[in-house]
């Protein structure tokens, strides 16, 4: 799964998060290959693959005439373009990979918050006055929540930079999780792993799953002794920004 996300202060910070499974299903679906415990892909093997994919994408754009050559007419000639390609191939490209700082459950919880969120929540907008917008953000350098004030035009520009282009999906699934074949591929994975009832999803019922895992969702997260009890159902609601409330 690949997830597009953003930076806390709404600055341009283009990157993706990837959640990778612990194994792969062979193309002929004859075997589920588990990944070793110490690594999934060797970094030395990722580097030339990434380089090849990147240069192939450049070639495709160049062939369509859709590549911005930055005012370098020499690159428009076949010989000039080939010289650039050869120069790119001569270098060893770097793929940076290391162990995560936290356990998988913490990473999944962190990334899960971004799946269906917009660039900034209304409760982070503290004030809109005098053509300026003040909002809060978390400074990752010291872990302290701070405020930033921007001209309205700049705030809108940064906000719109998070609006995805047409036909661009925020979340993409690959391999045996691809949308068109996910159900059947997961059944094959469960069958090859020897799991009971491969036709039945592992988490068919959340209450049954929590019970089997020994997880009590009613347990108080603060004291770990008492239990939470429902008092009332609160319907979902989306509050408008503060300045709308003030205007009313």
DALINQUI-V801104 format. One record per residue. N is the residue number from 1. RES is the residue in one letter. PHI is phi in radians with two decimals (999 if undefined). D_FIRST is the distance of its C-alpha to the first C-alpha in Angstrom with 1 decimal. Layout:
# DALINQUI-V801104
[[N & RES & PHI & D_FIRST] [N & RES & PHI & D_FIRST]]
This chain:
# DALINQUI-V801104
[[1 & X & 999 & 0.0] [2 & X & -2.05 & 3.8] [3 & X & -2.11 & 6.5] [4 & X & -1.42 & 10.1] [5 & X & -2.48 & 12.8] [6 & X & -2.62 & 16.5] [7 & X & -1.63 & 19.5] [8 & X & -1.14 & 21.8] [9 & X & -1.65 & 24.8] [10 & X & 1.22 & 23.4] [11 & X & -1.29 & 24.1] [12 & X & -1.12 & 22.2] [13 & X & -2.64 & 19.4] [14 & X & -1.36 & 16.8] [15 & X & -2.86 & 13.7] [16 & X & -2.27 & 9.9] [17 & X & -1.88 & 8.1] [18 & X & -2.13 & 5.6] [19 & X & -1.85 & 5.2] [20 & X & -1.94 & 6.7] [21 & X & -1.27 & 8.8] [22 & X & -1.54 & 12.5] [23 & X & 3.07 & 13.4] [24 & X & -2.35 & 13.2] [25 & X & -1.73 & 15.1] [26 & X & -1.06 & 17.8] [27 & X & -1.00 & 18.2] [28 & X & -1.52 & 21.4] [29 & X & 1.06 & 19.9] [30 & X & -1.62 & 22.7] [31 & X & -2.79 & 21.1] [32 & X & -1.79 & 18.2] [33 & X & -1.74 & 18.2] [34 & X & -1.33 & 17.5] [35 & X & -1.40 & 16.6] [36 & X & -1.06 & 19.6] [37 & X & -1.29 & 19.9] [38 & X & -1.55 & 20.8] [39 & X & -2.87 & 17.9] [40 & X & -1.78 & 15.1] [41 & X & -2.22 & 16.0] [42 & X & -1.21 & 19.3] [43 & X & -1.06 & 19.3] [44 & X & -1.10 & 22.3] [45 & X & -1.43 & 20.5] [46 & X & -1.19 & 17.5] [47 & X & -1.04 & 20.2] [48 & X & -1.18 & 21.9] [49 & X & -1.16 & 18.8] [50 & X & -1.09 & 17.5] [51 & X & -1.04 & 21.1] [52 & X & -1.08 & 21.5] [53 & X & -1.11 & 18.4] [54 & X & -1.15 & 19.6] [55 & X & -1.20 & 23.2] [56 & X & -1.08 & 22.4] [57 & X & -1.15 & 20.8] [58 & X & -1.10 & 24.0] [59 & X & -1.04 & 26.2] [60 & X & -1.13 & 24.7] [61 & X & -1.17 & 25.4] [62 & X & -1.12 & 28.7] [63 & X & -1.14 & 29.8] [64 & X & -1.49 & 29.2] [65 & X & 1.26 & 31.1] [66 & X & -1.79 & 28.3] [67 & X & -1.71 & 28.0] [68 & X & -1.33 & 29.8] [69 & X & -1.59 & 32.1] [70 & X & 1.10 & 33.5] [71 & X & 1.20 & 37.1] [72 & X & -1.99 & 37.4] [73 & X & -1.06 & 39.4] [74 & X & -1.08 & 39.4] [75 & X & -1.30 & 35.8] [76 & X & -1.43 & 36.7] [77 & X & -1.57 & 38.8] [78 & X & -0.98 & 37.5] [79 & X & -1.19 & 39.0] [80 & X & -1.15 & 37.6] [81 & X & -1.17 & 34.0] [82 & X & -1.13 & 34.3] [83 & X & -1.11 & 35.7] [84 & X & -1.13 & 32.7] [85 & X & -1.07 & 30.3] [86 & X & -1.12 & 32.5] [87 & X & -1.14 & 32.4] [88 & X & -1.17 & 28.6] [89 & X & -1.26 & 28.6] [90 & X & -1.21 & 31.3] [91 & X & -1.52 & 29.2] [92 & X & -1.49 & 26.9] [93 & X & -1.39 & 23.6] [94 & X & -1.80 & 22.1] [95 & X & -1.96 & 18.6] [96 & X & -1.61 & 18.6] [97 & X & -2.55 & 17.0] [98 & X & -2.71 & 18.4] [99 & X & -1.14 & 18.0] [100 & X & -1.18 & 16.6] [101 & X & -1.24 & 19.4] [102 & X & -2.20 & 18.7] [103 & X & -1.23 & 17.7] [104 & X & -0.96 & 14.2] [105 & X & -1.08 & 15.5] [106 & X & -1.23 & 16.5] [107 & X & -1.14 & 13.3] [108 & X & -1.11 & 11.4] [109 & X & -1.14 & 14.5] [110 & X & -1.14 & 14.5] [111 & X & -1.26 & 11.0] [112 & X & -1.06 & 11.7] [113 & X & -1.20 & 14.7] [114 & X & -1.66 & 13.1] [115 & X & -1.06 & 11.2] [116 & X & -2.22 & 14.4] [117 & X & -1.78 & 16.8] [118 & X & -1.63 & 18.9] [119 & X & -1.06 & 20.0] [120 & X & -2.60 & 22.8] [121 & X & -1.42 & 24.2] [122 & X & -1.04 & 27.8] [123 & X & -1.23 & 29.1] [124 & X & -1.51 & 28.3] [125 & X & -1.47 & 30.8] [126 & X & -1.58 & 34.1] [127 & X & -2.83 & 36.5] [128 & X & -2.34 & 37.1] [129 & X & -2.74 & 40.6] [130 & X & 1.04 & 42.6] [131 & X & 1.28 & 39.9] [132 & X & -2.29 & 37.5] [133 & X & -2.09 & 34.5] [134 & X & -1.91 & 34.1] [135 & X & -2.47 & 30.9] [136 & X & -1.68 & 29.7] [137 & X & -2.68 & 26.9] [138 & X & -1.71 & 26.1] [139 & X & -1.42 & 27.4] [140 & X & -1.19 & 25.2] [141 & X & -1.25 & 28.1] [142 & X & -2.23 & 30.3] [143 & X & 1.24 & 28.2] [144 & X & -1.82 & 30.7] [145 & X & -1.35 & 30.1] [146 & X & -2.27 & 32.0] [147 & X & -2.01 & 32.9] [148 & X & -2.31 & 32.7] [149 & X & -2.10 & 34.9] [150 & X & -2.24 & 34.1] [151 & X & -1.00 & 36.1] [152 & X & -0.99 & 34.8] [153 & X & -1.08 & 34.1] [154 & X & -1.23 & 31.9] [155 & X & -1.07 & 30.0] [156 & X & -1.13 & 29.4] [157 & X & -1.06 & 28.4] [158 & X & -1.16 & 25.7] [159 & X & -1.11 & 24.5] [160 & X & -1.19 & 24.3] [161 & X & -1.19 & 22.3] [162 & X & -1.69 & 19.3] [163 & X & -1.38 & 19.9] [164 & X & -1.24 & 17.3] [165 & X & -1.07 & 19.1] [166 & X & -1.00 & 19.7] [167 & X & 1.16 & 17.1] [168 & X & -1.70 & 14.4] [169 & X & -1.65 & 11.4] [170 & X & -1.13 & 10.2] [171 & X & -2.15 & 6.7] [172 & X & -2.19 & 5.5] [173 & X & -1.96 & 4.5] [174 & X & -2.25 & 6.3] [175 & X & 1.13 & 9.0] [176 & X & -1.32 & 10.5] [177 & X & -1.74 & 7.9] [178 & X & -1.05 & 8.9] [179 & X & -0.97 & 10.9] [180 & X & -1.22 & 14.2] [181 & X & -2.27 & 14.4] [182 & X & -1.06 & 12.3] [183 & X & -1.05 & 15.5] [184 & X & -1.20 & 17.5] [185 & X & -1.14 & 15.2] [186 & X & -1.16 & 14.7] [187 & X & -1.07 & 18.5] [188 & X & -1.11 & 19.0] [189 & X & -1.09 & 17.0] [190 & X & -1.13 & 19.1] [191 & X & -1.15 & 22.2] [192 & X & -1.18 & 21.8] [193 & X & -1.49 & 21.2] [194 & X & 1.30 & 24.4] [195 & X & -1.38 & 23.2] [196 & X & -1.22 & 25.7] [197 & X & 0.89 & 25.3] [198 & X & -1.08 & 22.2] [199 & X & -1.28 & 22.6] [200 & X & -1.71 & 22.0] [201 & X & -1.02 & 18.6] [202 & X & -1.08 & 18.6] [203 & X & -1.99 & 18.6] [204 & X & -1.39 & 20.9] [205 & X & -2.36 & 22.9] [206 & X & -1.15 & 22.0] [207 & X & -1.16 & 25.6] [208 & X & -1.14 & 26.0] [209 & X & -1.09 & 22.9] [210 & X & -1.08 & 24.2] [211 & X & -1.14 & 27.6] [212 & X & -1.18 & 26.6] [213 & X & -1.51 & 24.7] [214 & X & 1.25 & 27.9] [215 & X & -1.81 & 26.3] [216 & X & -1.86 & 28.7] [217 & X & -1.19 & 27.0] [218 & X & -1.53 & 30.6] [219 & X & -1.16 & 31.5] [220 & X & -1.08 & 32.4] [221 & X & -1.23 & 29.8] [222 & X & -1.59 & 32.8] [223 & X & -1.67 & 35.5] [224 & X & 1.24 & 33.7] [225 & X & -2.11 & 36.8] [226 & X & -1.25 & 37.3] [227 & X & -2.16 & 35.4] [228 & X & -1.53 & 34.0] [229 & X & -2.24 & 35.5] [230 & X & -1.14 & 34.6] [231 & X & -1.92 & 37.2] [232 & X & -2.78 & 36.0] [233 & X & -1.61 & 33.1] [234 & X & -1.90 & 32.0] [235 & X & -1.21 & 30.6] [236 & X & -1.04 & 27.6] [237 & X & -2.59 & 29.0] [238 & X & -2.15 & 28.1] [239 & X & -1.25 & 30.9] [240 & X & -1.26 & 32.0] [241 & X & -1.02 & 32.3] [242 & X & -0.97 & 35.4] [243 & X & -1.20 & 37.6] [244 & X & -1.18 & 37.3] [245 & X & -1.14 & 38.7] [246 & X & -1.12 & 41.4] [247 & X & -1.16 & 42.4] [248 & X & -1.28 & 42.9]]
